Amino acid sequence: MRKKILWVLGAVGFLTLIALLASTVGLAWANLPGLMLVVGGTWLASVIGHSPKPVMDLLKRLPELFRQPPVVHLPTQDHKRLLKVADLCRRGHVRIAEDTAKTIGDPFLMAGARLALDRHSGDELVRMLQWRIRRQKESDHRDIRILRTMATFAPAFGMLGTLVGLVALLGNLGSSGLEYVGLAMGFALMSTLYGLLAANLIFKPLALKLEDRSRHQLLHMNFLLDAVLMLHERQHPVMINEFLESVPRDRDEPAEWASAPVRALPQERLRA
């Protein structure tokens, strides 16, 4: 609730600032060609640097990514289903346990539980799940690089719009008065303002937000990896439940090891 109030206050304050700016300088702040140059140039440069598909995929997923809260703990239903799978497996009902594992909502946990029930070796199980974690980490880093690229190009294209406006101004300087010069200068400099606002108010904050989400997602996947290994070792459901209950539920919980390279597991545990 407090977070929503802060969002509302921030939005109201920003809109108030825009209204004051518009009432102070009139329509001089509205530079549609400059805005189109900043947006279109930033998008085009990002597409050239990263290829069209990842850029378009990121833009399509941004509303969904930042509308949903980061995953910080296992949902209750998946928690119960994993414990049921472990209990059925201990009792020898492997077929029923496999059917129950298919109902787990988390894709990573479902795949890990099914692999653990198939009695793969510990090395193979860890290798396959670590590959999924690395793939998720690389996907997140690619999205973050795209946003940081946009944050770099937006001010540059804003400056380009300003230079184009100044060139046009100097070309008409001899046939225009001082009033035209003032309006044209303000019109040209707004392109730089658009670029700075896009970089520091949109792209950089989105990159930081995505970094935070990626950190929590990797932490969550590493916890699930340990839970799957406990299932593979046929440990008691009570032990698995105690482990799952230890997952930090605070989104601000430090998780430095989640952003580190995927750790290798002890060989003693793999032989268990």
DOGUMAR-697179 format. One record per residue (C-alpha): residue in three letters; x, y, z. Coordinates in nm, 3 decimals. Each point is the difference from the previous one (the first is absolute). Example, Ala and Ser with C-alpha at 12.3 -4.5 7.8 and 13.67 -1.06 7.14 Angstrom:
DOGUMAR-697179
['ALA' [1.230 -0.450 0.780]],
['SER' [0.137 0.344 -0.066]],
end
This chain:
DOGUMAR-697179
['MET' [0.000 0.000 0.000]],
['ARG' [0.280 0.240 0.091]],
['LYS' [0.175 -0.073 -0.330]],
['LYS' [-0.315 0.083 -0.198]],
['ILE' [-0.034 0.331 0.187]],
['LEU' [0.362 0.088 -0.085]],
['TRP' [-0.063 -0.084 -0.365]],
['VAL' [-0.309 0.224 -0.007]],
['LEU' [0.180 0.289 0.171]],
['GLY' [0.292 -0.031 -0.241]],
['ALA' [-0.228 -0.002 -0.303]],
['VAL' [-0.197 0.300 0.127]],
['GLY' [0.321 0.193 0.070]],
['PHE' [0.140 -0.074 -0.344]],
['LEU' [-0.322 0.100 -0.177]],
['THR' [-0.011 0.319 0.206]],
['LEU' [0.356 0.082 -0.109]],
['ILE' [-0.094 -0.053 -0.365]],
['ALA' [-0.308 0.223 0.041]],
['LEU' [0.210 0.278 0.158]],
['LEU' [0.254 -0.028 -0.279]],
['ALA' [-0.272 0.022 -0.265]],
['SER' [-0.164 0.300 0.166]],
['THR' [0.335 0.180 0.034]],
['VAL' [0.145 -0.042 -0.347]],
['GLY' [-0.318 -0.066 -0.197]],
['LEU' [0.038 -0.231 -0.300]],
['ALA' [0.376 0.045 -0.021]],
['TRP' [0.045 -0.328 0.190]],
['ALA' [-0.198 -0.197 -0.261]],
['ASN' [0.257 -0.110 -0.259]],
['LEU' [-0.163 -0.292 -0.179]],
['PRO' [0.272 -0.044 -0.266]],
['GLY' [0.267 0.000 0.271]],
['LEU' [-0.195 -0.255 0.202]],
['MET' [-0.041 -0.223 -0.304]],
['LEU' [0.373 0.028 -0.073]],
['VAL' [0.091 -0.102 0.356]],
['VAL' [-0.246 -0.292 0.016]],
['GLY' [0.054 -0.123 -0.355]],
['GLY' [0.376 0.045 0.004]],
['THR' [0.037 -0.178 0.334]],
['TRP' [-0.213 -0.290 -0.119]],
['LEU' [0.186 -0.028 -0.331]],
['ALA' [0.344 0.009 0.164]],
['SER' [-0.106 -0.266 0.250]],
['VAL' [-0.133 -0.221 -0.281]],
['ILE' [0.326 0.036 -0.193]],
['GLY' [0.205 -0.082 0.310]],
['HIS' [-0.208 -0.292 0.132]],
['SER' [-0.209 -0.120 -0.302]],
['PRO' [-0.377 0.066 -0.024]],
['LYS' [-0.143 -0.309 0.172]],
['PRO' [0.144 0.044 0.354]],
['VAL' [-0.080 0.372 -0.003]],
['MET' [-0.362 -0.054 -0.106]],
['ASP' [-0.042 -0.290 0.244]],
['LEU' [0.123 0.219 0.285]],
['LEU' [-0.233 0.286 -0.092]],
['LYS' [-0.295 -0.241 -0.011]],
['ARG' [0.085 -0.155 0.338]],
['LEU' [0.073 0.323 0.188]],
['PRO' [-0.362 0.064 0.113]],
['GLU' [-0.030 -0.357 0.127]],
['LEU' [0.341 0.000 0.166]],
['PHE' [-0.064 0.312 0.204]],
['ARG' [-0.366 -0.062 0.073]],
['GLN' [0.070 -0.327 0.183]],
['PRO' [0.203 -0.004 0.324]],
['PRO' [0.332 -0.187 0.006]],
['VAL' [-0.010 -0.368 0.098]],
['VAL' [0.141 -0.025 0.351]],
['HIS' [-0.139 -0.330 0.128]],
['LEU' [-0.170 -0.314 -0.124]],
['PRO' [-0.379 0.034 -0.042]],
['THR' [-0.204 -0.193 0.255]],
['GLN' [-0.153 -0.239 -0.253]],
['ASP' [0.337 -0.093 -0.152]],
['HIS' [0.140 -0.041 0.351]],
['LYS' [-0.269 -0.252 0.090]],
['ARG' [0.028 -0.185 -0.332]],
['LEU' [0.376 -0.042 0.037]],
['LEU' [-0.044 -0.143 0.349]],
['LYS' [-0.268 -0.234 -0.133]],
['VAL' [0.236 -0.116 -0.275]],
['ALA' [0.272 -0.068 0.258]],
['ASP' [-0.244 -0.195 0.221]],
['LEU' [-0.133 -0.209 -0.289]],
['CYS' [0.352 -0.073 -0.119]],
['ARG' [0.105 -0.121 0.347]],
['ARG' [-0.302 -0.232 0.010]],
['GLY' [0.089 -0.150 -0.337]],
['HIS' [-0.286 0.157 -0.201]],
['VAL' [0.229 0.135 -0.271]],
['ARG' [-0.266 0.009 -0.273]],
['ILE' [-0.238 0.208 0.212]],
['ALA' [0.292 0.221 0.105]],
['GLU' [0.081 0.068 -0.368]],
['ASP' [-0.360 0.101 -0.068]],
['THR' [0.004 0.231 0.302]],
['ALA' [0.330 0.156 -0.112]],
['LYS' [-0.163 0.099 -0.330]],
['THR' [-0.248 0.221 0.191]],
['ILE' [0.275 0.218 0.155]],
['GLY' [-0.040 0.355 -0.131]],
['ASP' [0.362 0.114 0.011]],
['PRO' [0.162 -0.121 -0.328]],
['PHE' [0.348 -0.034 0.151]],
['LEU' [-0.123 -0.196 0.302]],
['MET' [-0.226 -0.221 -0.211]],
['ALA' [0.285 -0.091 -0.236]],
['GLY' [0.234 -0.064 0.292]],
['ALA' [-0.251 -0.222 0.184]],
['ARG' [-0.066 -0.208 -0.311]],
['LEU' [0.372 -0.042 -0.062]],
['ALA' [0.055 -0.099 0.363]],
['LEU' [-0.273 -0.266 -0.022]],
['ASP' [0.156 -0.144 -0.316]],
['ARG' [0.302 -0.096 0.210]],
['HIS' [0.259 0.187 -0.200]],
['SER' [0.343 0.008 0.156]],
['GLY' [0.080 0.293 0.226]],
['ASP' [0.251 0.140 -0.250]],
['GLU' [-0.249 -0.005 -0.287]],
['LEU' [-0.276 0.154 0.212]],
['VAL' [0.220 0.286 0.120]],
['ARG' [0.136 0.059 -0.349]],
['MET' [-0.345 0.031 -0.158]],
['LEU' [-0.139 0.228 0.271]],
['GLN' [0.311 0.217 0.007]],
['TRP' [-0.034 0.046 -0.375]],
['ARG' [-0.354 0.132 0.053]],
['ILE' [0.129 0.244 0.263]],
['ARG' [0.279 0.121 -0.227]],
['ARG' [-0.246 0.046 -0.286]],
['GLN' [-0.229 0.208 0.223]],
['LYS' [0.295 0.205 0.121]],
['GLU' [0.121 0.066 -0.354]],
['SER' [-0.351 0.098 -0.112]],
['ASP' [-0.029 0.250 0.287]],
['HIS' [0.344 0.145 -0.069]],
['ARG' [-0.088 0.041 -0.369]],
['ASP' [-0.312 0.200 0.091]],
['ILE' [0.198 0.215 0.243]],
['ARG' [0.264 0.068 -0.267]],
['ILE' [-0.271 0.110 -0.243]],
['LEU' [-0.146 0.246 0.252]],
['ARG' [0.344 0.138 0.082]],
['THR' [0.069 0.036 -0.372]],
['MET' [-0.319 0.204 -0.037]],
['ALA' [0.102 0.213 0.297]],
['THR' [0.330 0.071 -0.176]],
['PHE' [-0.146 0.086 -0.342]],
['ALA' [-0.295 0.215 0.113]],
['PRO' [0.207 0.306 0.110]],
['ALA' [0.216 -0.033 -0.313]],
['PHE' [-0.302 0.018 -0.231]],
['GLY' [-0.137 0.286 0.210]],
['MET' [0.320 0.191 -0.065]],
['LEU' [-0.024 -0.090 -0.370]],
['GLY' [-0.351 0.151 -0.010]],
['THR' [0.135 0.317 0.162]],
['LEU' [0.280 0.028 -0.257]],
['VAL' [-0.246 -0.046 -0.286]],
['GLY' [-0.224 0.270 0.147]],
['LEU' [0.295 0.240 0.040]],
['VAL' [0.108 -0.058 -0.360]],
['ALA' [-0.352 0.083 -0.119]],
['LEU' [-0.002 0.309 0.225]],
['LEU' [0.329 0.131 -0.136]],
['GLY' [-0.122 -0.057 -0.354]],
['ASN' [-0.296 0.234 0.060]],
['LEU' [0.177 0.245 0.229]],
['GLY' [0.031 0.280 -0.253]],
['SER' [-0.369 0.007 -0.089]],
['SER' [-0.150 -0.034 0.350]],
['GLY' [-0.029 0.217 0.308]],
['LEU' [0.112 -0.053 0.360]],
['GLU' [-0.339 -0.142 0.099]],
['TYR' [0.039 -0.280 -0.252]],
['VAL' [0.356 -0.064 0.120]],
['GLY' [-0.117 -0.046 0.359]],
['LEU' [-0.282 -0.237 -0.092]],
['ALA' [0.222 -0.199 -0.235]],
['MET' [0.275 -0.034 0.262]],
['GLY' [-0.246 -0.129 0.257]],
['PHE' [-0.148 -0.236 -0.257]],
['ALA' [0.345 -0.140 -0.088]],
['LEU' [0.121 -0.042 0.359]],
['MET' [-0.309 -0.199 0.097]],
['SER' [0.141 -0.297 -0.193]],
['THR' [0.286 -0.021 0.249]],
['LEU' [-0.250 0.017 0.286]],
['TYR' [-0.200 -0.287 -0.150]],
['GLY' [0.312 -0.212 -0.028]],
['LEU' [0.106 0.067 0.359]],
['LEU' [-0.349 -0.072 0.134]],
['ALA' [-0.027 -0.324 -0.198]],
['ALA' [0.339 -0.121 0.122]],
['ASN' [-0.026 0.098 0.368]],
['LEU' [-0.373 -0.033 0.059]],
['ILE' [-0.085 -0.306 -0.211]],
['PHE' [0.285 -0.219 -0.125]],
['LYS' [0.242 0.011 0.297]],
['PRO' [-0.275 -0.054 0.264]],
['LEU' [-0.140 -0.289 -0.206]],
['ALA' [0.346 -0.157 -0.021]],
['LEU' [0.041 0.027 0.379]],
['LYS' [-0.347 -0.150 0.050]],
['LEU' [0.081 -0.291 -0.229]],
['GLU' [0.330 -0.060 0.181]],
['ASP' [-0.190 -0.026 0.327]],
['ARG' [-0.250 -0.244 -0.151]],
['SER' [0.279 -0.210 -0.149]],
['ARG' [0.177 -0.018 0.335]],
['HIS' [-0.313 -0.129 0.174]],
['GLN' [-0.076 -0.242 -0.284]],
['LEU' [0.349 -0.155 0.016]],
['LEU' [-0.025 -0.030 0.377]],
['HIS' [-0.336 -0.173 -0.039]],
['MET' [0.132 -0.242 -0.263]],
['ASN' [0.303 -0.091 0.212]],
['PHE' [-0.227 -0.083 0.293]],
['LEU' [-0.213 -0.216 -0.228]],
['LEU' [0.312 -0.176 -0.124]],
['ASP' [0.085 -0.103 0.357]],
['ALA' [-0.360 -0.113 0.059]],
['VAL' [0.011 -0.217 -0.314]],
['LEU' [0.327 -0.157 0.115]],
['MET' [-0.160 -0.083 0.334]],
['LEU' [-0.283 -0.169 -0.191]],
['HIS' [0.256 -0.188 -0.210]],
['GLU' [0.167 -0.122 0.320]],
['ARG' [-0.340 -0.123 0.122]],
['GLN' [0.016 0.206 0.315]],
['HIS' [-0.298 0.013 0.232]],
['PRO' [-0.275 0.252 -0.093]],
['VAL' [0.040 0.158 0.344]],
['MET' [0.361 0.087 -0.080]],
['ILE' [-0.099 0.143 -0.339]],
['ASN' [-0.277 0.203 0.163]],
['GLU' [0.241 0.144 0.258]],
['PHE' [0.236 0.098 -0.279]],
['LEU' [-0.274 0.167 -0.206]],
['GLU' [-0.122 0.191 0.306]],
['SER' [0.350 0.148 0.036]],
['VAL' [-0.031 0.187 -0.333]],
['PRO' [0.026 0.376 0.071]],
['ARG' [-0.334 0.170 -0.059]],
['ASP' [0.129 0.357 0.018]],
['ARG' [0.070 0.140 -0.346]],
['ASP' [0.281 0.211 0.144]],
['GLU' [0.173 -0.301 0.152]],
['PRO' [0.370 0.005 -0.097]],
['ALA' [0.072 -0.256 -0.269]],
['GLU' [0.355 0.063 -0.116]],
['TRP' [0.059 -0.364 -0.083]],
['ALA' [-0.297 -0.004 -0.236]],
['SER' [0.181 0.223 -0.248]],
['ALA' [0.322 -0.200 0.026]],
['PRO' [0.087 -0.281 -0.246]],
['VAL' [-0.207 -0.312 0.054]],
['ARG' [0.174 -0.191 0.274]],
['ALA' [0.124 -0.356 -0.032]],
['LEU' [-0.147 -0.242 0.250]],
['PRO' [0.211 -0.228 0.222]],
['GLN' [0.075 -0.340 -0.149]],
['GLU' [-0.101 -0.167 0.327]],
['ARG' [-0.353 0.134 -0.044]],
['LEU' [-0.016 -0.117 -0.361]],
['ARG' [0.092 -0.353 0.102]],
['ALA' [-0.273 -0.014 0.266]],
end
